[in-house]
Amino acid sequence: MGRRARDPDRAPAVSPAHRGGARPLREGWQEFEGIHNRTNFDLSRHQEASGKKLEYLDPATTERFIPYVVETSAGADRTALVVMVDAYHEEEVAGEKRVVLRFHPAIAPLKAAVFPLVNKDGMPELSRRIFDDLRTRHNVFYDDGGSIGRRYRRQDEAGTPFGITIDGQSTQDGTVTVRERDTLRQVRVAADGLVGYLAERLRS
């Protein structure tokens, strides 16, 4: 991201100086914040129309003047666009294209997704218990449809930073597999320690 002076032909009226916060997108540089030096034009016109003095008295110099106005604009829609574009990545993993939104975990809409490896042998029941526990603290998603690989990919595209898989070992020793979205690293974590595990990584 950077600051760029706007083309004078596109600058707002009576703004002799205009700069904008901008970011390079695939279509070229796009402005997401405008900063306008309105000089004393606005307050001067208000003063003329209202007949009320809008001057400021500098106590150090006893000089009177009409203050300048600096007008900024940064909309939520443009900020969201920058965040989305910055997070969007395409890469090849095991010969297949992977689309991933690399949101920082703190702003990811979903913090984790819970997956039973298969819908039998006690895995769905354990998965639901883990999901119900986590959703009291975080915005999490439950998905039991399709292959585990496809479920991982769906959450990559949604920007979910952690995938939690409950498998046959989980029903035996109470551990689950946690997959990290960005590194694809998988670690075994005790199910009863998931809340603390996620809380620590969502803060970092």
C-alpha positions as CSV (number, residue, x, y, z in Angstrom):
1,M,0.0,0.0,0.0
2,G,1.1,3.6,-0.5
3,R,0.1,7.2,-0.9
4,R,-0.5,8.7,-4.3
5,A,-1.4,12.2,-5.5
6,R,-4.6,12.2,-7.5
7,D,-4.7,13.3,-11.1
8,P,-5.5,17.1,-10.9
9,D,-8.2,16.6,-13.5
10,R,-10.0,14.2,-11.1
11,A,-9.4,16.2,-7.9
12,P,-12.5,17.5,-6.1
13,A,-13.4,21.1,-6.6
14,V,-11.6,23.7,-4.3
15,S,-9.2,21.0,-3.1
16,P,-5.8,22.3,-4.2
17,A,-4.1,19.3,-2.5
18,H,-5.4,15.8,-2.6
19,R,-3.7,12.5,-1.7
20,G,-5.1,9.0,-1.3
21,G,-4.3,5.8,0.3
22,A,-4.0,3.3,-2.5
23,R,-3.0,-0.3,-3.1
24,P,-2.0,-2.2,-6.2
25,L,-4.8,-4.6,-7.3
26,R,-4.9,-6.9,-10.3
27,E,-6.6,-4.2,-12.2
28,G,-4.0,-1.6,-11.2
29,W,-3.8,0.9,-8.4
30,Q,-7.1,1.5,-6.6
31,E,-7.7,4.2,-4.1
32,F,-9.3,3.2,-0.8
33,E,-8.9,6.4,1.2
34,G,-9.2,10.1,0.1
35,I,-7.5,12.9,1.9
36,H,-8.6,16.4,0.8
37,N,-7.1,19.7,1.8
38,R,-10.2,21.9,1.6
39,T,-8.3,25.0,2.8
40,N,-10.6,27.6,4.4
41,F,-13.1,27.4,1.6
42,D,-15.9,25.6,3.5
43,L,-15.8,27.7,6.7
44,S,-15.5,30.9,4.6
45,R,-18.6,30.1,2.7
46,H,-20.4,29.1,6.0
47,Q,-19.3,32.4,7.5
48,E,-20.6,34.4,4.5
49,A,-23.9,32.6,4.4
50,S,-24.6,32.6,8.2
51,G,-23.2,36.0,9.1
52,K,-21.5,34.2,12.1
53,K,-17.8,34.7,12.7
54,L,-16.0,31.4,12.4
55,E,-12.5,32.8,12.9
56,Y,-10.0,31.4,15.4
57,L,-8.0,33.7,17.6
58,D,-4.5,32.6,18.2
59,P,-3.8,33.6,21.9
60,A,0.0,33.7,21.3
61,T,-0.1,36.1,18.3
62,T,-3.6,37.6,18.6
63,E,-4.0,36.8,14.9
64,R,-7.4,35.9,13.6
65,F,-7.9,33.4,10.8
66,I,-10.4,31.0,9.4
67,P,-9.1,27.4,10.0
68,Y,-8.3,25.0,7.1
69,V,-10.3,21.8,6.9
70,V,-8.7,18.4,6.0
71,E,-11.4,16.0,4.9
72,T,-10.7,12.3,4.9
73,S,-12.9,9.4,3.6
74,A,-12.3,5.7,4.1
75,G,-15.3,3.5,3.5
76,A,-15.9,0.1,5.0
77,D,-16.5,-1.3,1.6
78,R,-13.2,-0.2,0.2
79,T,-11.4,-1.4,3.3
80,A,-13.0,-4.8,3.0
81,L,-12.0,-5.0,-0.7
82,V,-8.3,-4.3,0.3
83,V,-8.4,-7.0,3.0
84,M,-10.0,-9.5,0.6
85,V,-7.6,-8.9,-2.2
86,D,-4.6,-8.9,0.1
87,A,-5.7,-12.3,1.6
88,Y,-6.5,-14.0,-1.8
89,H,-3.9,-16.5,-3.0
90,E,-3.7,-19.3,-5.5
91,E,-1.1,-22.0,-5.3
92,E,-0.5,-25.5,-6.5
93,V,-0.5,-28.3,-3.9
94,A,0.0,-31.9,-4.9
95,G,-0.7,-31.0,-8.5
96,E,-4.0,-29.2,-7.8
97,K,-4.8,-25.6,-7.6
98,R,-5.5,-24.4,-4.1
99,V,-7.4,-21.2,-3.5
100,V,-6.9,-19.8,0.0
101,L,-7.9,-16.6,1.8
102,R,-5.0,-15.9,4.2
103,F,-6.9,-13.8,6.7
104,H,-5.1,-13.0,9.9
105,P,-6.8,-15.4,12.4
106,A,-8.1,-12.3,14.4
107,I,-10.2,-11.1,11.5
108,A,-11.1,-14.5,9.9
109,P,-15.0,-14.8,9.9
110,L,-14.7,-18.5,10.9
111,K,-12.0,-19.4,13.4
112,A,-12.1,-23.2,13.0
113,A,-14.0,-26.0,11.3
114,V,-14.8,-29.4,12.8
115,F,-14.8,-32.5,10.7
116,P,-15.6,-36.1,11.6
117,L,-13.4,-38.2,9.3
118,V,-16.3,-40.6,8.6
119,N,-19.9,-40.5,9.8
120,K,-19.7,-43.7,11.9
121,D,-17.9,-45.4,14.8
122,G,-18.6,-42.6,17.3
123,M,-16.8,-39.9,15.3
124,P,-19.9,-37.8,14.6
125,E,-21.0,-37.8,18.2
126,L,-17.5,-36.8,19.5
127,S,-17.3,-34.2,16.7
128,R,-20.6,-32.6,17.7
129,R,-19.5,-32.4,21.4
130,I,-16.3,-30.6,20.4
131,F,-18.2,-28.3,18.0
132,D,-20.7,-27.4,20.7
133,D,-18.0,-26.7,23.2
134,L,-16.0,-24.5,20.8
135,R,-18.9,-22.5,19.4
136,T,-19.6,-21.0,22.9
137,R,-16.3,-19.2,22.5
138,H,-15.6,-18.8,18.8
139,N,-17.4,-18.7,15.4
140,V,-16.8,-22.3,14.2
141,F,-18.3,-24.4,11.4
142,Y,-19.3,-28.1,11.3
143,D,-18.9,-30.0,8.0
144,D,-19.4,-33.7,7.5
145,G,-20.0,-33.8,3.7
146,G,-17.6,-35.2,1.2
147,S,-14.0,-36.3,1.4
148,I,-11.8,-34.7,4.1
149,G,-9.6,-33.2,1.4
150,R,-12.6,-31.4,-0.2
151,R,-13.7,-30.2,3.2
152,Y,-10.3,-28.7,3.9
153,R,-10.3,-27.0,0.5
154,R,-13.7,-25.4,1.2
155,Q,-12.5,-24.0,4.4
156,D,-9.3,-22.7,2.7
157,E,-11.4,-20.8,0.3
158,A,-13.4,-19.3,3.3
159,G,-10.3,-18.3,5.1
160,T,-10.8,-20.5,8.1
161,P,-7.4,-20.8,9.8
162,F,-7.8,-24.1,11.6
163,G,-9.4,-27.4,10.6
164,I,-10.1,-30.0,13.4
165,T,-10.5,-33.6,12.3
166,I,-11.9,-36.3,14.5
167,D,-10.8,-39.8,13.5
168,G,-10.7,-43.3,14.9
169,Q,-7.7,-42.4,17.2
170,S,-9.8,-39.6,18.6
171,T,-12.4,-42.0,20.0
172,Q,-9.6,-44.0,21.6
173,D,-7.3,-41.5,23.2
174,G,-9.2,-38.2,23.0
175,T,-6.8,-36.4,20.6
176,V,-7.7,-34.7,17.4
177,T,-5.8,-33.5,14.3
178,V,-5.5,-29.8,13.9
179,R,-4.5,-28.6,10.4
180,E,-3.2,-25.1,9.9
181,R,-4.5,-23.3,6.8
182,D,-1.3,-21.5,5.8
183,T,1.4,-24.0,6.5
184,L,-0.8,-27.2,6.0
185,R,1.0,-28.5,9.1
186,Q,-1.0,-31.1,11.1
187,V,-0.5,-31.8,14.8
188,R,-2.3,-33.9,17.4
189,V,-3.9,-32.0,20.2
190,A,-5.9,-33.2,23.2
191,A,-9.6,-32.5,22.6
192,D,-9.9,-31.0,26.1
193,G,-7.1,-28.6,25.3
194,L,-8.5,-27.3,22.1
195,V,-9.9,-24.1,23.6
196,G,-6.6,-23.0,25.0
197,Y,-4.7,-24.1,21.8
198,L,-6.9,-22.0,19.6
199,A,-7.1,-19.0,21.9
200,E,-3.3,-18.8,21.9
201,R,-3.0,-18.9,18.2
202,L,-5.9,-16.6,17.5
203,R,-4.1,-13.9,19.6
204,S,-0.8,-14.2,17.8
